[in-house]
Amino acid sequence: MSALQKYRKRFRDENIDETLAEKIYNKVGGRLAFLNRVAKSKDMLQMCDEIIKQEKTWLLNQCGLLGSSMDDDGTTDLSGPWNCLLLTLTQ
């Protein structure tokens, strides 16, 4: 969270409180590329939502709704990590 606060100070010359930094961290995690984009944006929470949407879209495009190893009759094993993540995101 301190990285986000430092980025925001450097890019927008603004101080953000610990509560907002924690809320942002809970949304996008600690990946520096994401924190950098958030810190540069005018509306940080909106940027978090955009990042989440982009990442979800990317993931769904990578695996497809069914995935290459899955079939559509419902008999596929859904225990793999990508499949579990896909099921979680689509709910």
C-alpha positions in Angstrom: 0.0 0.0 0.0 2.9 2.3 0.5 3.9 1.9 -3.1 0.5 3.2 -4.2 0.8 6.1 -1.8 4.3 6.9 -3.2 3.1 6.6 -6.8 0.1 8.9 -6.2 2.3 11.5 -4.5 4.8 11.4 -7.4 2.3 11.4 -10.3 -0.6 13.5 -9.0 1.0 15.3 -6.0 -1.8 14.0 -3.7 -1.7 12.1 -0.4 -4.2 9.3 0.0 -5.2 7.9 3.3 -4.6 4.4 4.5 -8.3 3.4 4.1 -8.5 4.3 0.4 -5.1 2.6 -0.2 -6.4 -0.5 1.4 -9.6 -0.5 -0.5 -7.7 -0.2 -3.8 -5.2 -2.9 -2.8 -8.2 -5.2 -2.0 -9.6 -4.6 -5.4 -6.5 -5.0 -7.6 -3.8 -6.5 -5.4 -0.2 -5.5 -5.2 0.8 -5.9 -8.8 2.9 -2.8 -9.4 1.7 -2.4 -13.0 -1.9 -2.1 -11.7 -1.0 0.2 -8.8 0.9 2.4 -11.3 -2.1 2.8 -13.5 -4.4 3.4 -10.6 -2.1 6.1 -9.1 -1.9 7.9 -12.4 -5.7 8.0 -12.9 -8.0 10.8 -11.9 -10.6 8.5 -10.4 -8.7 5.6 -8.7 -11.6 3.4 -7.9 -13.0 3.7 -11.4 -9.6 2.6 -12.7 -9.7 -0.4 -10.4 -13.0 -1.4 -11.8 -11.7 -1.0 -15.4 -8.6 -3.1 -14.6 -10.8 -5.9 -13.1 -13.0 -5.8 -16.2 -10.0 -6.0 -18.5 -8.4 -8.8 -16.6 -11.7 -10.8 -16.5 -12.1 -10.3 -20.3 -8.5 -11.4 -20.9 -8.9 -14.5 -18.8 -12.2 -15.5 -20.5 -10.5 -14.9 -23.9 -7.6 -17.1 -22.9 -9.6 -20.1 -21.7 -12.8 -19.6 -23.6 -16.1 -20.3 -21.9 -15.6 -24.0 -22.2 -11.8 -24.3 -22.8 -10.2 -26.5 -25.3 -10.2 -29.6 -23.1 -13.8 -29.3 -22.0 -16.9 -30.5 -23.7 -20.4 -29.1 -23.4 -22.2 -32.2 -22.1 -21.3 -31.4 -18.5 -19.1 -34.5 -17.9 -15.8 -32.6 -17.8 -13.7 -32.5 -14.7 -13.7 -29.0 -13.3 -10.9 -29.4 -10.8 -8.1 -27.7 -12.6 -6.9 -24.3 -11.4 -8.0 -22.4 -14.6 -11.4 -24.0 -14.5 -11.9 -23.2 -10.8 -10.9 -19.6 -11.5 -13.1 -19.4 -14.5 -16.1 -20.7 -12.6 -15.4 -18.2 -9.8 -15.1 -15.2 -12.1 -18.2 -16.1 -14.1 -20.5 -16.3 -11.1 
